[in-house]
Amino acid sequence: MDFADPAGSAERLCTWHRGPSTTTRLVRVDAATTSSRGAGVYACVDCRTRDGLTPLDTLAPAQLYKQLEATAINFLGRGRSA
């Protein structure tokens, strides 16, 4: 699985500093940003280094599954009525 942008790719918004960057990588899938699909959360190399963020494509499969499972559980929990 490769979530990295190909070399020489166009700029993408870094969610952390809210500015464009050509070094962004997917660091989280955030179900809270939209009611139905979720959204990718990206961080540039400077923000990843400063804040200790790990790109999803560098995680072991078990770690990636655990992170995505937690996102799904949070999303489904928000949708339940009390």
PDB file with SEQRES, HELIX, SHEET and CRYST1 records, atoms N, CA, C and O in Angstrom:
SEQRES   1 A   82  MET ASP PHE ALA ASP PRO ALA GLY SER ALA GLU ARG LEU          
SEQRES   2 A   82  CYS THR TRP HIS ARG GLY PRO SER THR THR THR ARG LEU          
SEQRES   3 A   82  VAL ARG VAL ASP ALA ALA THR THR SER SER ARG GLY ALA          
SEQRES   4 A   82  GLY VAL TYR ALA CYS VAL ASP CYS ARG THR ARG ASP GLY          
SEQRES   5 A   82  LEU THR PRO LEU ASP THR LEU ALA PRO ALA GLN LEU TYR          
SEQRES   6 A   82  LYS GLN LEU GLU ALA THR ALA ILE ASN PHE LEU GLY ARG          
SEQRES   7 A   82  GLY ARG SER ALA                                              
HELIX    1 AA1 ALA A   31  THR A   33  5                                   3    
HELIX    2 AA2 VAL A   45  ASP A   51  1                                   7    
HELIX    3 AA3 LEU A   56  THR A   58  5                                   3    
HELIX    4 AA4 PRO A   61  GLY A   79  1                                  19    
SHEET    1 AA1 2 ARG A  12  CYS A  14  0                                        
SHEET    2 AA1 2 GLY A  19  SER A  21 -1                                        
SHEET    1 AA2 2 ARG A  25  ASP A  30  0                                        
SHEET    2 AA2 2 ALA A  39  ALA A  43 -1                                        
CRYST1    1.000    1.000    1.000  90.00  90.00  90.00 P 1           1          
ATOM      1  N   MET A   1       0.853  -1.168   0.000  1.00  0.00           N  
ATOM      2  CA  MET A   1       0.000   0.000   0.000  1.00  0.00           C  
ATOM      3  C   MET A   1       0.895   1.225   0.000  1.00  0.00           C  
ATOM      4  O   MET A   1       1.815   1.324   0.812  1.00  0.00           O  
ATOM      5  N   ASP A   2       0.630   2.171  -0.915  1.00  0.00           N  
ATOM      6  CA  ASP A   2       1.465   3.351  -1.019  1.00  0.00           C  
ATOM      7  C   ASP A   2       0.614   4.603  -0.960  1.00  0.00           C  
ATOM      8  O   ASP A   2      -0.116   4.909  -1.903  1.00  0.00           O  
ATOM      9  N   PHE A   3       0.703   5.331   0.146  1.00  0.00           N  
ATOM     10  CA  PHE A   3      -0.058   6.560   0.302  1.00  0.00           C  
ATOM     11  C   PHE A   3       0.776   7.794  -0.034  1.00  0.00           C  
ATOM     12  O   PHE A   3       0.270   8.914   0.016  1.00  0.00           O  
ATOM     13  N   ALA A   4       2.038   7.599  -0.373  1.00  0.00           N  
ATOM     14  CA  ALA A   4       2.934   8.717  -0.627  1.00  0.00           C  
ATOM     15  C   ALA A   4       2.631   9.347  -1.980  1.00  0.00           C  
ATOM     16  O   ALA A   4       2.201   8.666  -2.910  1.00  0.00           O  
ATOM     17  N   ASP A   5       2.857  10.642  -2.080  1.00  0.00           N  
ATOM     18  CA  ASP A   5       2.735  11.311  -3.363  1.00  0.00           C  
ATOM     19  C   ASP A   5       3.916  10.930  -4.230  1.00  0.00           C  
ATOM     20  O   ASP A   5       5.028  10.790  -3.721  1.00  0.00           O  
ATOM     21  N   PRO A   6       3.704  10.756  -5.534  1.00  0.00           N  
ATOM     22  CA  PRO A   6       4.826  10.459  -6.413  1.00  0.00           C  
ATOM     23  C   PRO A   6       5.791  11.636  -6.471  1.00  0.00           C  
ATOM     24  O   PRO A   6       5.411  12.781  -6.224  1.00  0.00           O  
ATOM     25  N   ALA A   7       7.032  11.341  -6.797  1.00  0.00           N  
ATOM     26  CA  ALA A   7       8.058  12.391  -6.873  1.00  0.00           C  
ATOM     27  C   ALA A   7       7.611  13.462  -7.863  1.00  0.00           C  
ATOM     28  O   ALA A   7       7.061  13.155  -8.921  1.00  0.00           O  
ATOM     29  N   GLY A   8       7.852  14.717  -7.507  1.00  0.00           N  
ATOM     30  CA  GLY A   8       7.506  15.816  -8.390  1.00  0.00           C  
ATOM     31  C   GLY A   8       6.018  16.109  -8.442  1.00  0.00           C  
ATOM     32  O   GLY A   8       5.546  16.737  -9.390  1.00  0.00           O  
ATOM     33  N   SER A   9       5.273  15.666  -7.443  1.00  0.00           N  
ATOM     34  CA  SER A   9       3.821  15.863  -7.457  1.00  0.00           C  
ATOM     35  C   SER A   9       3.477  17.316  -7.168  1.00  0.00           C  
ATOM     36  O   SER A   9       4.313  18.093  -6.709  1.00  0.00           O  
ATOM     37  N   ALA A  10       2.248  17.658  -7.444  1.00  0.00           N  
ATOM     38  CA  ALA A  10       1.758  19.006  -7.180  1.00  0.00           C  
ATOM     39  C   ALA A  10       1.641  19.243  -5.679  1.00  0.00           C  
ATOM     40  O   ALA A  10       1.702  18.313  -4.875  1.00  0.00           O  
ATOM     41  N   GLU A  11       1.474  20.496  -5.332  1.00  0.00           N  
ATOM     42  CA  GLU A  11       1.329  20.835  -3.922  1.00  0.00           C  
ATOM     43  C   GLU A  11       0.000  20.326  -3.373  1.00  0.00           C  
ATOM     44  O   GLU A  11      -1.002  20.247  -4.083  1.00  0.00           O  
ATOM     45  N   ARG A  12       0.026  19.986  -2.099  1.00  0.00           N  
ATOM     46  CA  ARG A  12      -1.170  19.577  -1.365  1.00  0.00           C  
ATOM     47  C   ARG A  12      -1.159  20.359  -0.057  1.00  0.00           C  
ATOM     48  O   ARG A  12      -0.100  20.750   0.434  1.00  0.00           O  
ATOM     49  N   LEU A  13      -2.330  20.582   0.494  1.00  0.00           N  
ATOM     50  CA  LEU A  13      -2.446  21.338   1.741  1.00  0.00           C  
ATOM     51  C   LEU A  13      -1.961  20.503   2.920  1.00  0.00           C  
ATOM     52  O   LEU A  13      -2.381  19.360   3.097  1.00  0.00           O  
ATOM     53  N   CYS A  14      -1.079  21.079   3.718  1.00  0.00           N  
ATOM     54  CA  CYS A  14      -0.653  20.465   4.974  1.00  0.00           C  
ATOM     55  C   CYS A  14      -1.685  20.857   6.026  1.00  0.00           C  
ATOM     56  O   CYS A  14      -1.888  22.042   6.292  1.00  0.00           O  
ATOM     57  N   THR A  15      -2.329  19.866   6.619  1.00  0.00           N  
ATOM     58  CA  THR A  15      -3.371  20.121   7.602  1.00  0.00           C  
ATOM     59  C   THR A  15      -2.812  20.818   8.843  1.00  0.00           C  
ATOM     60  O   THR A  15      -3.511  21.602   9.483  1.00  0.00           O  
ATOM     61  N   TRP A  16      -1.551  20.532   9.184  1.00  0.00           N  
ATOM     62  CA  TRP A  16      -0.973  21.067  10.425  1.00  0.00           C  
ATOM     63  C   TRP A  16      -0.696  22.555  10.330  1.00  0.00           C  
ATOM     64  O   TRP A  16      -1.138  23.314  11.193  1.00  0.00           O  
ATOM     65  N   HIS A  17       0.023  22.994   9.308  1.00  0.00           N  
ATOM     66  CA  HIS A  17       0.323  24.427   9.228  1.00  0.00           C  
ATOM     67  C   HIS A  17      -0.603  25.161   8.261  1.00  0.00           C  
ATOM     68  O   HIS A  17      -0.481  26.370   8.062  1.00  0.00           O  
ATOM     69  N   ARG A  18      -1.534  24.410   7.660  1.00  0.00           N  
ATOM     70  CA  ARG A  18      -2.556  24.969   6.770  1.00  0.00           C  
ATOM     71  C   ARG A  18      -1.969  25.766   5.623  1.00  0.00           C  
ATOM     72  O   ARG A  18      -2.434  26.852   5.279  1.00  0.00           O  
ATOM     73  N   GLY A  19      -0.928  25.185   5.045  1.00  0.00           N  
ATOM     74  CA  GLY A  19      -0.308  25.811   3.890  1.00  0.00           C  
ATOM     75  C   GLY A  19       0.083  24.761   2.870  1.00  0.00           C  
ATOM     76  O   GLY A  19       0.104  23.571   3.185  1.00  0.00           O  
ATOM     77  N   PRO A  20       0.391  25.181   1.653  1.00  0.00           N  
ATOM     78  CA  PRO A  20       0.754  24.225   0.611  1.00  0.00           C  
ATOM     79  C   PRO A  20       2.149  23.647   0.825  1.00  0.00           C  
ATOM     80  O   PRO A  20       3.028  24.299   1.388  1.00  0.00           O  
ATOM     81  N   SER A  21       2.334  22.424   0.370  1.00  0.00           N  
ATOM     82  CA  SER A  21       3.640  21.766   0.450  1.00  0.00           C  
ATOM     83  C   SER A  21       3.690  20.637  -0.575  1.00  0.00           C  
ATOM     84  O   SER A  21       2.671  20.026  -0.897  1.00  0.00           O  
ATOM     85  N   THR A  22       4.891  20.373  -1.078  1.00  0.00           N  
ATOM     86  CA  THR A  22       5.071  19.230  -1.982  1.00  0.00           C  
ATOM     87  C   THR A  22       5.575  18.010  -1.222  1.00  0.00           C  
ATOM     88  O   THR A  22       5.852  16.976  -1.830  1.00  0.00           O  
ATOM     89  N   THR A  23       5.699  18.117   0.111  1.00  0.00           N  
ATOM     90  CA  THR A  23       6.223  17.002   0.910  1.00  0.00           C  
ATOM     91  C   THR A  23       5.167  16.374   1.809  1.00  0.00           C  
ATOM     92  O   THR A  23       5.506  15.640   2.737  1.00  0.00           O  
ATOM     93  N   THR A  24       3.894  16.651   1.550  1.00  0.00           N  
ATOM     94  CA  THR A  24       2.839  16.105   2.419  1.00  0.00           C  
ATOM     95  C   THR A  24       2.708  14.598   2.261  1.00  0.00           C  
ATOM     96  O   THR A  24       2.911  14.044   1.180  1.00  0.00           O  
ATOM     97  N   ARG A  25       2.364  13.953   3.365  1.00  0.00           N  
ATOM     98  CA  ARG A  25       2.089  12.513   3.397  1.00  0.00           C  
ATOM     99  C   ARG A  25       0.852  12.309   4.251  1.00  0.00           C  
ATOM    100  O   ARG A  25       0.595  13.074   5.182  1.00  0.00           O  
ATOM    101  N   LEU A  26       0.091  11.280   3.933  1.00  0.00           N  
ATOM    102  CA  LEU A  26      -1.110  10.942   4.681  1.00  0.00           C  
ATOM    103  C   LEU A  26      -0.710  10.426   6.060  1.00  0.00           C  
ATOM    104  O   LEU A  26       0.031   9.450   6.173  1.00  0.00           O  
ATOM    105  N   VAL A  27      -1.211  11.093   7.118  1.00  0.00           N  
ATOM    106  CA  VAL A  27      -0.862  10.689   8.482  1.00  0.00           C  
ATOM    107  C   VAL A  27      -2.063  10.204   9.276  1.00  0.00           C  
ATOM    108  O   VAL A  27      -1.901   9.608  10.341  1.00  0.00           O  
ATOM    109  N   ARG A  28      -3.281  10.455   8.766  1.00  0.00           N  
ATOM    110  CA  ARG A  28      -4.478  10.026   9.484  1.00  0.00           C  
ATOM    111  C   ARG A  28      -5.662  10.050   8.521  1.00  0.00           C  
ATOM    112  O   ARG A  28      -5.695  10.830   7.570  1.00  0.00           O  
ATOM    113  N   VAL A  29      -6.616   9.190   8.787  1.00  0.00           N  
ATOM    114  CA  VAL A  29      -7.910   9.262   8.119  1.00  0.00           C  
ATOM    115  C   VAL A  29      -8.877   9.733   9.173  1.00  0.00           C  
ATOM    116  O   VAL A  29      -9.048   9.083  10.204  1.00  0.00           O  
ATOM    117  N   ASP A  30      -9.511  10.863   8.921  1.00  0.00           N  
ATOM    118  CA  ASP A  30     -10.351  11.500   9.930  1.00  0.00           C  
ATOM    119  C   ASP A  30     -11.812  11.407   9.536  1.00  0.00           C  
ATOM    120  O   ASP A  30     -12.260  12.113   8.632  1.00  0.00           O  
ATOM    121  N   ALA A  31     -12.550  10.552  10.200  1.00  0.00           N  
ATOM    122  CA  ALA A  31     -13.974  10.372   9.906  1.00  0.00           C  
ATOM    123  C   ALA A  31     -14.799  11.554  10.386  1.00  0.00           C  
ATOM    124  O   ALA A  31     -15.929  11.734   9.932  1.00  0.00           O  
ATOM    125  N   ALA A  32     -14.274  12.351  11.276  1.00  0.00           N  
ATOM    126  CA  ALA A  32     -15.050  13.455  11.842  1.00  0.00           C  
ATOM    127  C   ALA A  32     -15.179  14.641  10.888  1.00  0.00           C  
ATOM    128  O   ALA A  32     -15.990  15.535  11.130  1.00  0.00           O  
ATOM    129  N   THR A  33     -14.400  14.663   9.817  1.00  0.00           N  
ATOM    130  CA  THR A  33     -14.422  15.823   8.936  1.00  0.00           C  
ATOM    131  C   THR A  33     -15.606  15.825   7.989  1.00  0.00           C  
ATOM    132  O   THR A  33     -15.933  16.866   7.420  1.00  0.00           O  
ATOM    133  N   THR A  34     -16.245  14.706   7.809  1.00  0.00           N  
ATOM    134  CA  THR A  34     -17.409  14.635   6.941  1.00  0.00           C  
ATOM    135  C   THR A  34     -18.323  13.519   7.427  1.00  0.00           C  
ATOM    136  O   THR A  34     -17.854  12.559   8.039  1.00  0.00           O  
ATOM    137  N   SER A  35     -19.585  13.630   7.172  1.00  0.00           N  
ATOM    138  CA  SER A  35     -20.526  12.673   7.732  1.00  0.00           C  
ATOM    139  C   SER A  35     -20.514  11.315   7.050  1.00  0.00           C  
ATOM    140  O   SER A  35     -20.963  10.336   7.647  1.00  0.00           O  
ATOM    141  N   SER A  36     -20.020  11.218   5.829  1.00  0.00           N  
ATOM    142  CA  SER A  36     -20.158   9.942   5.146  1.00  0.00           C  
ATOM    143  C   SER A  36     -18.853   9.296   4.699  1.00  0.00           C  
ATOM    144  O   SER A  36     -18.770   8.068   4.696  1.00  0.00           O  
ATOM    145  N   ARG A  37     -17.849  10.042   4.329  1.00  0.00           N  
ATOM    146  CA  ARG A  37     -16.679   9.431   3.712  1.00  0.00           C  
ATOM    147  C   ARG A  37     -15.401   9.493   4.525  1.00  0.00           C  
ATOM    148  O   ARG A  37     -14.539   8.629   4.365  1.00  0.00           O  
ATOM    149  N   GLY A  38     -15.249  10.460   5.371  1.00  0.00           N  
ATOM    150  CA  GLY A  38     -13.971  10.660   6.017  1.00  0.00           C  
ATOM    151  C   GLY A  38     -13.055  11.433   5.092  1.00  0.00           C  
ATOM    152  O   GLY A  38     -13.406  11.700   3.942  1.00  0.00           O  
ATOM    153  N   ALA A  39     -11.910  11.785   5.575  1.00  0.00           N  
ATOM    154  CA  ALA A  39     -10.983  12.568   4.769  1.00  0.00           C  
ATOM    155  C   ALA A  39      -9.564  12.274   5.186  1.00  0.00           C  
ATOM    156  O   ALA A  39      -9.298  11.925   6.336  1.00  0.00           O  
ATOM    157  N   GLY A  40      -8.665  12.416   4.250  1.00  0.00           N  
ATOM    158  CA  GLY A  40      -7.253  12.248   4.554  1.00  0.00           C  
ATOM    159  C   GLY A  40      -6.712  13.474   5.254  1.00  0.00           C  
ATOM    160  O   GLY A  40      -7.043  14.603   4.891  1.00  0.00           O  
ATOM    161  N   VAL A  41      -5.886  13.254   6.249  1.00  0.00           N  
ATOM    162  CA  VAL A  41      -5.214  14.332   6.962  1.00  0.00           C  
ATOM    163  C   VAL A  41      -3.741  14.228   6.594  1.00  0.00           C  
ATOM    164  O   VAL A  41      -3.102  13.202   6.827  1.00  0.00           O  
ATOM    165  N   TYR A  42      -3.209  15.299   6.017  1.00  0.00           N  
ATOM    166  CA  TYR A  42      -1.852  15.291   5.496  1.00  0.00           C  
ATOM    167  C   TYR A  42      -0.954  16.224   6.290  1.00  0.00           C  
ATOM    168  O   TYR A  42      -1.413  17.237   6.818  1.00  0.00           O  
ATOM    169  N   ALA A  43       0.337  15.879   6.374  1.00  0.00           N  
ATOM    170  CA  ALA A  43       1.315  16.730   7.045  1.00  0.00           C  
ATOM    171  C   ALA A  43       2.595  16.769   6.222  1.00  0.00           C  
ATOM    172  O   ALA A  43       3.018  15.756   5.663  1.00  0.00           O  
ATOM    173  N   CYS A  44       3.207  17.945   6.152  1.00  0.00           N  
ATOM    174  CA  CYS A  44       4.472  18.106   5.429  1.00  0.00           C  
ATOM    175  C   CYS A  44       5.627  17.566   6.285  1.00  0.00           C  
ATOM    176  O   CYS A  44       5.445  17.248   7.460  1.00  0.00           O  
ATOM    177  N   VAL A  45       6.783  17.471   5.693  1.00  0.00           N  
ATOM    178  CA  VAL A  45       7.929  16.898   6.405  1.00  0.00           C  
ATOM    179  C   VAL A  45       8.300  17.705   7.645  1.00  0.00           C  
ATOM    180  O   VAL A  45       8.659  17.128   8.671  1.00  0.00           O  
ATOM    181  N   ASP A  46       8.219  19.032   7.563  1.00  0.00           N  
ATOM    182  CA  ASP A  46       8.569  19.850   8.734  1.00  0.00           C  
ATOM    183  C   ASP A  46       7.586  19.621   9.889  1.00  0.00           C  
ATOM    184  O   ASP A  46       8.001  19.489  11.041  1.00  0.00           O  
ATOM    185  N   CYS A  47       6.300  19.573   9.584  1.00  0.00           N  
ATOM    186  CA  CYS A  47       5.290  19.339  10.632  1.00  0.00           C  
ATOM    187  C   CYS A  47       5.386  17.923  11.180  1.00  0.00           C  
ATOM    188  O   CYS A  47       5.219  17.712  12.381  1.00  0.00           O  
ATOM    189  N   ARG A  48       5.656  16.936  10.301  1.00  0.00           N  
ATOM    190  CA  ARG A  48       5.804  15.552  10.777  1.00  0.00           C  
ATOM    191  C   ARG A  48       6.981  15.437  11.732  1.00  0.00           C  
ATOM    192  O   ARG A  48       6.891  14.766  12.759  1.00  0.00           O  
ATOM    193  N   THR A  49       8.069  16.084  11.398  1.00  0.00           N  
ATOM    194  CA  THR A  49       9.260  16.028  12.250  1.00  0.00           C  
ATOM    195  C   THR A  49       9.008  16.740  13.574  1.00  0.00           C  
ATOM    196  O   THR A  49       9.306  16.202  14.640  1.00  0.00           O  
ATOM    197  N   ARG A  50       8.463  17.941  13.507  1.00  0.00           N  
ATOM    198  CA  ARG A  50       8.229  18.745  14.712  1.00  0.00           C  
ATOM    199  C   ARG A  50       7.233  18.075  15.654  1.00  0.00           C  
ATOM    200  O   ARG A  50       7.428  18.089  16.870  1.00  0.00           O  
ATOM    201  N   ASP A  51       6.162  17.486  15.104  1.00  0.00           N  
ATOM    202  CA  ASP A  51       5.083  16.957  15.936  1.00  0.00           C  
ATOM    203  C   ASP A  51       5.092  15.441  16.083  1.00  0.00           C  
ATOM    204  O   ASP A  51       4.173  14.872  16.671  1.00  0.00           O  
ATOM    205  N   GLY A  52       6.114  14.786  15.560  1.00  0.00           N  
ATOM    206  CA  GLY A  52       6.236  13.339  15.713  1.00  0.00           C  
ATOM    207  C   GLY A  52       5.149  12.548  14.999  1.00  0.00           C  
ATOM    208  O   GLY A  52       4.693  11.524  15.508  1.00  0.00           O  
ATOM    209  N   LEU A  53       4.732  13.010  13.830  1.00  0.00           N  
ATOM    210  CA  LEU A  53       3.681  12.346  13.058  1.00  0.00           C  
ATOM    211  C   LEU A  53       4.279  11.279  12.159  1.00  0.00           C  
ATOM    212  O   LEU A  53       5.343  11.480  11.574  1.00  0.00           O  
ATOM    213  N   THR A  54       3.607  10.162  12.049  1.00  0.00           N  
ATOM    214  CA  THR A  54       4.086   9.041  11.249  1.00  0.00           C  
ATOM    215  C   THR A  54       3.198   8.847  10.030  1.00  0.00           C  
ATOM    216  O   THR A  54       1.990   8.655  10.177  1.00  0.00           O  
ATOM    217  N   PRO A  55       3.769   8.892   8.829  1.00  0.00           N  
ATOM    218  CA  PRO A  55       2.959   8.629   7.633  1.00  0.00           C  
ATOM    219  C   PRO A  55       2.373   7.220   7.673  1.00  0.00           C  
ATOM    220  O   PRO A  55       3.042   6.275   8.094  1.00  0.00           O  
ATOM    221  N   LEU A  56       1.130   7.085   7.237  1.00  0.00           N  
ATOM    222  CA  LEU A  56       0.469   5.785   7.281  1.00  0.00           C  
ATOM    223  C   LEU A  56       1.199   4.731   6.462  1.00  0.00           C  
ATOM    224  O   LEU A  56       1.179   3.553   6.818  1.00  0.00           O  
ATOM    225  N   ASP A  57       1.848   5.139   5.364  1.00  0.00           N  
ATOM    226  CA  ASP A  57       2.505   4.148   4.514  1.00  0.00           C  
ATOM    227  C   ASP A  57       3.774   3.570   5.129  1.00  0.00           C  
ATOM    228  O   ASP A  57       4.372   2.653   4.567  1.00  0.00           O  
ATOM    229  N   THR A  58       4.190   4.098   6.278  1.00  0.00           N  
ATOM    230  CA  THR A  58       5.365   3.541   6.953  1.00  0.00           C  
ATOM    231  C   THR A  58       4.996   2.619   8.111  1.00  0.00           C  
ATOM    232  O   THR A  58       5.873   1.999   8.713  1.00  0.00           O  
ATOM    233  N   LEU A  59       3.703   2.524   8.425  1.00  0.00           N  
ATOM    234  CA  LEU A  59       3.256   1.661   9.522  1.00  0.00           C  
ATOM    235  C   LEU A  59       3.231   0.198   9.091  1.00  0.00           C  
ATOM    236  O   LEU A  59       2.980  -0.119   7.929  1.00  0.00           O  
ATOM    237  N   ALA A  60       3.493  -0.672  10.038  1.00  0.00           N  
ATOM    238  CA  ALA A  60       3.320  -2.105   9.800  1.00  0.00           C  
ATOM    239  C   ALA A  60       1.828  -2.362   9.611  1.00  0.00           C  
ATOM    240  O   ALA A  60       1.006  -1.625  10.155  1.00  0.00           O  
ATOM    241  N   PRO A  61       1.462  -3.399   8.847  1.00  0.00           N  
ATOM    242  CA  PRO A  61       0.042  -3.671   8.610  1.00  0.00           C  
ATOM    243  C   PRO A  61      -0.806  -3.727   9.878  1.00  0.00           C  
ATOM    244  O   PRO A  61      -1.922  -3.206   9.885  1.00  0.00           O  
ATOM    245  N   ALA A  62      -0.315  -4.336  10.936  1.00  0.00           N  
ATOM    246  CA  ALA A  62      -1.089  -4.430  12.179  1.00  0.00           C  
ATOM    247  C   ALA A  62      -1.323  -3.045  12.789  1.00  0.00           C  
ATOM    248  O   ALA A  62      -2.406  -2.769  13.305  1.00  0.00           O  
ATOM    249  N   GLN A  63      -0.312  -2.176  12.732  1.00  0.00           N  
ATOM    250  CA  GLN A  63      -0.460  -0.819  13.264  1.00  0.00           C  
ATOM    251  C   GLN A  63      -1.452  -0.016  12.425  1.00  0.00           C  
ATOM    252  O   GLN A  63      -2.280   0.717  12.966  1.00  0.00           O  
ATOM    253  N   LEU A  64      -1.366  -0.158  11.110  1.00  0.00           N  
ATOM    254  CA  LEU A  64      -2.276   0.548  10.219  1.00  0.00           C  
ATOM    255  C   LEU A  64      -3.716   0.097  10.471  1.00  0.00           C  
ATOM    256  O   LEU A  64      -4.623   0.925  10.549  1.00  0.00           O  
ATOM    257  N   TYR A  65      -3.919  -1.191  10.595  1.00  0.00           N  
ATOM    258  CA  TYR A  65      -5.249  -1.729  10.865  1.00  0.00           C  
ATOM    259  C   TYR A  65      -5.794  -1.171  12.181  1.00  0.00           C  
ATOM    260  O   TYR A  65      -6.959  -0.781  12.255  1.00  0.00           O  
ATOM    261  N   LYS A  66      -4.959  -1.133  13.214  1.00  0.00           N  
ATOM    262  CA  LYS A  66      -5.391  -0.646  14.526  1.00  0.00           C  
ATOM    263  C   LYS A  66      -5.821   0.817  14.441  1.00  0.00           C  
ATOM    264  O   LYS A  66      -6.830   1.204  15.031  1.00  0.00           O  
ATOM    265  N   GLN A  67      -5.062   1.625  13.711  1.00  0.00           N  
ATOM    266  CA  GLN A  67      -5.400   3.037  13.587  1.00  0.00           C  
ATOM    267  C   GLN A  67      -6.695   3.228  12.796  1.00  0.00           C  
ATOM    268  O   GLN A  67      -7.538   4.039  13.181  1.00  0.00           O  
ATOM    269  N   LEU A  68      -6.861   2.497  11.706  1.00  0.00           N  
ATOM    270  CA  LEU A  68      -8.072   2.618  10.900  1.00  0.00           C  
ATOM    271  C   LEU A  68      -9.288   2.073  11.649  1.00  0.00           C  
ATOM    272  O   LEU A  68     -10.389   2.606  11.516  1.00  0.00           O  
ATOM    273  N   GLU A  69      -9.093   1.018  12.431  1.00  0.00           N  
ATOM    274  CA  GLU A  69     -10.184   0.457  13.230  1.00  0.00           C  
ATOM    275  C   GLU A  69     -10.664   1.472  14.268  1.00  0.00           C  
ATOM    276  O   GLU A  69     -11.867   1.627  14.476  1.00  0.00           O  
ATOM    277  N   ALA A  70      -9.725   2.162  14.917  1.00  0.00           N  
ATOM    278  CA  ALA A  70     -10.094   3.174  15.914  1.00  0.00           C  
ATOM    279  C   ALA A  70     -10.870   4.310  15.257  1.00  0.00           C  
ATOM    280  O   ALA A  70     -11.815   4.835  15.847  1.00  0.00           O  
ATOM    281  N   THR A  71     -10.482   4.694  14.046  1.00  0.00           N  
ATOM    282  CA  THR A  71     -11.205   5.733  13.324  1.00  0.00           C  
ATOM    283  C   THR A  71     -12.630   5.283  13.035  1.00  0.00           C  
ATOM    284  O   THR A  71     -13.571   6.058  13.202  1.00  0.00           O  
ATOM    285  N   ALA A  72     -12.797   4.035  12.602  1.00  0.00           N  
ATOM    286  CA  ALA A  72     -14.133   3.510  12.297  1.00  0.00           C  
ATOM    287  C   ALA A  72     -14.998   3.436  13.554  1.00  0.00           C  
ATOM    288  O   ALA A  72     -16.182   3.771  13.509  1.00  0.00           O  
ATOM    289  N   ILE A  73     -14.424   3.006  14.664  1.00  0.00           N  
ATOM    290  CA  ILE A  73     -15.179   2.906  15.919  1.00  0.00           C  
ATOM    291  C   ILE A  73     -15.636   4.296  16.359  1.00  0.00           C  
ATOM    292  O   ILE A  73     -16.782   4.463  16.777  1.00  0.00           O  
ATOM    293  N   ASN A  74     -14.760   5.287  16.271  1.00  0.00           N  
ATOM    294  CA  ASN A  74     -15.137   6.656  16.636  1.00  0.00           C  
ATOM    295  C   ASN A  74     -16.251   7.176  15.734  1.00  0.00           C  
ATOM    296  O   ASN A  74     -17.196   7.808  16.206  1.00  0.00           O  
ATOM    297  N   PHE A  75     -16.137   6.910  14.443  1.00  0.00           N  
ATOM    298  CA  PHE A  75     -17.147   7.366  13.493  1.00  0.00           C  
ATOM    299  C   PHE A  75     -18.496   6.721  13.772  1.00  0.00           C  
ATOM    300  O   PHE A  75     -19.520   7.404  13.798  1.00  0.00           O  
ATOM    301  N   LEU A  76     -18.501   5.409  13.979  1.00  0.00           N  
ATOM    302  CA  LEU A  76     -19.756   4.707  14.223  1.00  0.00           C  
ATOM    303  C   LEU A  76     -20.377   5.115  15.552  1.00  0.00           C  
ATOM    304  O   LEU A  76     -21.600   5.195  15.668  1.00  0.00           O  
ATOM    305  N   GLY A  77     -19.559   5.369  16.534  1.00  0.00           N  
ATOM    306  CA  GLY A  77     -20.057   5.801  17.834  1.00  0.00           C  
ATOM    307  C   GLY A  77     -20.737   7.165  17.772  1.00  0.00           C  
ATOM    308  O   GLY A  77     -21.701   7.409  18.498  1.00  0.00           O  
ATOM    309  N   ARG A  78     -20.248   8.048  16.917  1.00  0.00           N  
ATOM    310  CA  ARG A  78     -20.873   9.364  16.774  1.00  0.00           C  
ATOM    311  C   ARG A  78     -22.246   9.253  16.140  1.00  0.00           C  
ATOM    312  O   ARG A  78     -23.117  10.082  16.405  1.00  0.00           O  
ATOM    313  N   GLY A  79     -22.456   8.232  15.299  1.00  0.00           N  
ATOM    314  CA  GLY A  79     -23.703   8.097  14.576  1.00  0.00           C  
ATOM    315  C   GLY A  79     -24.839   7.472  15.359  1.00  0.00           C  
ATOM    316  O   GLY A  79     -25.983   7.486  14.903  1.00  0.00           O  
ATOM    317  N   ARG A  80     -24.550   6.932  16.514  1.00  0.00           N  
ATOM    318  CA  ARG A  80     -25.588   6.271  17.322  1.00  0.00           C  
ATOM    319  C   ARG A  80     -26.403   7.298  18.092  1.00  0.00           C  
ATOM    320  O   ARG A  80     -25.869   8.280  18.607  1.00  0.00           O  
ATOM    321  N   SER A  81     -27.680   7.058  18.159  1.00  0.00           N  
ATOM    322  CA  SER A  81     -28.530   7.962  18.945  1.00  0.00           C  
ATOM    323  C   SER A  81     -28.641   7.433  20.378  1.00  0.00           C  
ATOM    324  O   SER A  81     -28.604   6.226  20.617  1.00  0.00           O  
ATOM    325  N   ALA A  82     -28.773   8.344  21.296  1.00  0.00           N  
ATOM    326  CA  ALA A  82     -28.836   7.965  22.720  1.00  0.00           C  
ATOM    327  C   ALA A  82     -30.222   7.570  23.134  1.00  0.00           C  
ATOM    328  O   ALA A  82     -30.445   7.226  24.295  1.00  0.00           O  
TER     329      ALA A  82                                                      
END                                                                             
